[in-house]
Every structure is written in C-alpha cells, then in structure tokens.
Amino acid sequence: MSPHILVTGGAGFIGSHTCVALAAAGYTPLIFDNFCNADPRVVERLETIIGNKPVAIQGDVRSRADLDRVFEQYRVQGVIHFAGLKAVGDSVADPLGYYDNNVAGSVVLAQAMLAAGVDTLVFSSSATVYGDPDQSPVPESAACRPANPYGRTKRMVEEILSDLHHANPSWRISVLRYFNPVGAHESGLIGEHPRGKPNNLMPFVSQVAVGLRDKLAVHGGDYPTPDGTGVRDYVHVMDLAEGHVAALRHSERQPGIVTLNLGTGQGASVLDVIKSFERASGKSIAHEIGPRRPGDVAANWADPTLATATLGWRATRTLDQMCADSWRWQQANPNGYEPSAAR
Ligand SMILES: NC(=O)c1ccc[n+]([C@@H]2O[C@H](COP(=O)([O-])OP(=O)(O)OC[C@H]3O[C@@H](n4cnc5c(N)ncnc54)[C@H](O)[C@@H]3O)[C@@H](O)[C@H]2O)c1
C-alpha cells in the first residue's frame, strides 16, 4: 500500500482535487472531514476519477479522539490540513466560531500528530494574511496585516506552526498561501458548489451562465486598474492541488518550515474573467458595474518565484482553461452533487 496522506477537509473544494493529484502521484489519500461544507457524494466521483474509492472518515479536527483513532488505524506519512471555515463575512459575524474551528482545530491536529509521531504537515493558508498589500506582485516577505477574523485565524496558525517547528526542528511544514483558487477537475465530475449565494467571483459567474442567477454585480469600476475593475490572481485548483504534492515531495527531501505563495503571478480583472467565461460557455454574462465593496483592494497578485525555486512548481493552466473547466462542472452539475443533477 502506498503511503497514506491524511487530508483534513478532503471532501471540500480544494481537498477533493488534491486527492486526485495525490493519487496520480502514487499516494493514498485518506479523507477526514466533518462534512459541514461538503457533500459525501464527492467520494463516489473521486472513485470514478481515481479508479478506486478513497477511504473517507467522518470526523472533526477539534476532536482529539477522532484524530487519534485515525492515526492508530492507518500508517499516516503526512497530513494536508484543509479543514476550516473560509467565509470572510461569516468570520466577522462569528469570530469565536472561526477561532475555534480554524485555530483550535489546527492545535488539536498538531497535538495528535505529535503524539502519533507524524511530523509532515502542509497547511492551507491564504493570501488574505497580507490584508491590503503595499505592492503587487506580493512576495512572502510582505507585511502580514490580515483585515478580518478569517485572515487572522490563518495568520495565527502560521505563527503557531512556526513556534512548533522552532521547538521541534525535525518537523517538515509547508505553509501555502493560496491566491484565488478557481476551476474544476477537467472531467467535470468534481468542482466547487457553494451553499447559498456565492461569495467569490467565478462561482457567481458560473451560476449566471447556467441561469441560476440573473446577473453579476461588479463591485467597483473606478479602481486604478487597466479597465477599472478589481484585479486578482486566479489559480486553477488542479495547479494548486499539484502544488500540495510538490510540497509533500519537498518535505520528504528535507525537514524545515517553508512559507510559499501559490498563485500564477498574473492578475486578471473582473471584466477579463467575464470575457473569458463568455468565450468558454458561449453565453453572455449579464453584469452591472456598481459601487466598490468596503474592504476590497484594487489589485492583488502573487509573486510565486519562491514556490517555483523551492518546489519546482509553477501554475501552468490559463484563465481560459479555468473558465472552461468551471463551466464544464457547472453545466453538468447545476445543483452540485445532487443526484438529479448527475450526468
Ligand atoms: N477557496 C479559497 O478561496 C481559499 C483561499 C485561500 C485559502 N483557502 C483555505 O483552503 C482550505 C480549503 O478551502 P476550500 O475552498 O476547499 O473550502 P471547503 O469549505 O470546500 O473545504 C473545507 C472542508 O473542511 C471541512 N471542515 C470544516 N471544518 C472542519 C472540521 N472542524 N473538521 C473536519 N472537517 C472540517 C468542510 O466540511 C469542507 O469539506 C480552507 O482552510 C480555506 O480557508 C481557501
């Protein structure tokens, strides 16, 4: 049996795609998820893509007993820790819920790993830790000034992991700061299905294209950007997934802690995304430019050179591919993993 990698939050958007990349790289993903923001039916879809059904364990990262059982039952070589809550607005309304899930959950996980003698960890951080950066592209050395509780949970866990490594230098930790993950697996079998109104641009655009929503409200058309709309670094979720595998491989080569941006290094505006999605789908995306949204920054994209130098990884998929893959998923699964929507 190939080495087991425990994937907390493995039934979620990025976690499920990472399971595909892990299997392709010869690892056995072990999904650990409480399904608070995931559909268990993703596991059957993964079986179709991977060729065998991944083990999926229902459990909570805040439960030491749940985690201890997994470490006792399986020979786990490393952990990729996606489990967490990610909605900025919810984190403002429920900071304690976010600190509990994201920070306390990560502490319990690290304690369980320490007890089990597992010292390889890849952690899902976020470009949100930078807040409103002084410059783009944003290098890892940029100041961290997270502007909301969600971003602070990520930054706190980064600092906890740095302290953990300081105390235990044999640990192998990769902190990955994602920019804007979008797209879906090219099969169209797995993808992102936000519950309720999407907070992010790409799922919103997809839902307009498929007729679930009337039009997209573009927040701000007067930013100091080439077309006036906000610019972000969209990165294909499969590129991101492969970045996690590259981080594991790096950890196998040497202990230490690395903090790396995962992005393309290129910015795309809201209007660029709309145009690309229109090309991919053949649909026109109704949109209306409105006022800026408080807290949004004009432009924000990654400097990914350290990730390339350290991991030998770079994002290769284009914005057109991101939109084409999002569209394939959305069109085939307008209601996510609901059976009525299955192909
Ligand atoms: N999607 C993004 O834009 C983005 C950007 C930067 C960082 N991240 C981080 O990447 C990670 C994965 O994000 P995603 O987009 O796949 O989100 P997601 O919500 O699809 O996946 C998170 C998964 O974690 C599970 N989960 C949540 N709390 C849990 C707990 N206490 N115990 C066990 N499982 C739990 C959920 O059920 C879900 O399956 C998150 O930590 C998120 O903060 C996401």
PDBQT file of the ligand as one rigid body, heavy atoms in Angstrom, charges set to zero:
ROOT
HETATM    1  N1  LIG A 401     -11.203  28.579  -1.659  1.00  0.00    +0.000 N 
HETATM    2  C1  LIG A 401     -10.476  29.663  -1.411  1.00  0.00    +0.000 C 
HETATM    3  O1  LIG A 401     -10.677  30.722  -1.998  1.00  0.00    +0.000 OA
HETATM    4  C2  LIG A 401      -9.341  29.609  -0.411  1.00  0.00    +0.000 A 
HETATM    5  C3  LIG A 401      -8.327  30.554  -0.469  1.00  0.00    +0.000 A 
HETATM    6  C4  LIG A 401      -7.291  30.504   0.459  1.00  0.00    +0.000 A 
HETATM    7  C5  LIG A 401      -7.292  29.516   1.447  1.00  0.00    +0.000 A 
HETATM    8  N2  LIG A 401      -8.293  28.618   1.495  1.00  0.00    +0.000 N 
HETATM    9  C6  LIG A 401      -8.278  27.604   2.558  1.00  0.00    +0.000 C 
HETATM   10  O2  LIG A 401      -8.167  26.324   1.976  1.00  0.00    +0.000 OA
HETATM   11  C7  LIG A 401      -8.881  25.368   2.751  1.00  0.00    +0.000 C 
HETATM   12  C8  LIG A 401      -9.833  24.615   1.854  1.00  0.00    +0.000 C 
HETATM   13  O3  LIG A 401     -10.716  25.551   1.231  1.00  0.00    +0.000 OA
HETATM   14  P1  LIG A 401     -11.884  25.093   0.268  1.00  0.00    +0.000 P 
HETATM   15  O4  LIG A 401     -12.129  26.205  -0.680  1.00  0.00    +0.000 OA
HETATM   16  O5  LIG A 401     -11.624  23.736  -0.264  1.00  0.00    +0.000 OA
HETATM   17  O6  LIG A 401     -13.086  25.072   1.308  1.00  0.00    +0.000 OA
HETATM   18  P2  LIG A 401     -14.206  23.976   1.558  1.00  0.00    +0.000 P 
HETATM   19  O7  LIG A 401     -15.176  24.557   2.526  1.00  0.00    +0.000 OA
HETATM   20  O8  LIG A 401     -14.717  23.453   0.275  1.00  0.00    +0.000 OA
HETATM   21  O9  LIG A 401     -13.352  22.817   2.264  1.00  0.00    +0.000 OA
HETATM   22  C9  LIG A 401     -13.104  22.786   3.650  1.00  0.00    +0.000 C 
HETATM   23  C10 LIG A 401     -13.514  21.406   4.143  1.00  0.00    +0.000 C 
HETATM   24  O10 LIG A 401     -13.240  21.318   5.528  1.00  0.00    +0.000 OA
HETATM   25  C11 LIG A 401     -14.330  20.667   6.170  1.00  0.00    +0.000 C 
HETATM   26  N3  LIG A 401     -14.282  21.109   7.565  1.00  0.00    +0.000 N 
HETATM   27  C12 LIG A 401     -14.507  22.354   8.063  1.00  0.00    +0.000 A 
HETATM   28  N4  LIG A 401     -14.328  22.354   9.399  1.00  0.00    +0.000 NA
HETATM   29  C13 LIG A 401     -13.976  21.095   9.748  1.00  0.00    +0.000 A 
HETATM   30  C14 LIG A 401     -13.642  20.474  10.981  1.00  0.00    +0.000 A 
HETATM   31  N5  LIG A 401     -13.677  21.160  12.127  1.00  0.00    +0.000 N 
HETATM   32  N6  LIG A 401     -13.305  19.174  10.984  1.00  0.00    +0.000 NA
HETATM   33  C15 LIG A 401     -13.278  18.462   9.833  1.00  0.00    +0.000 A 
HETATM   34  N7  LIG A 401     -13.590  18.994   8.636  1.00  0.00    +0.000 NA
HETATM   35  C16 LIG A 401     -13.935  20.302   8.604  1.00  0.00    +0.000 A 
HETATM   36  C17 LIG A 401     -15.566  21.090   5.393  1.00  0.00    +0.000 C 
HETATM   37  O11 LIG A 401     -16.637  20.205   5.511  1.00  0.00    +0.000 OA
HETATM   38  C18 LIG A 401     -15.014  21.128   3.960  1.00  0.00    +0.000 C 
HETATM   39  O12 LIG A 401     -15.140  19.892   3.327  1.00  0.00    +0.000 OA
HETATM   40  C19 LIG A 401      -9.565  26.147   3.872  1.00  0.00    +0.000 C 
HETATM   41  O13 LIG A 401      -8.782  26.037   5.038  1.00  0.00    +0.000 OA
HETATM   42  C20 LIG A 401      -9.574  27.569   3.356  1.00  0.00    +0.000 C 
HETATM   43  O14 LIG A 401      -9.556  28.502   4.401  1.00  0.00    +0.000 OA
HETATM   44  C21 LIG A 401      -9.316  28.624   0.581  1.00  0.00    +0.000 A 
ENDROOT
TORSDOF 0
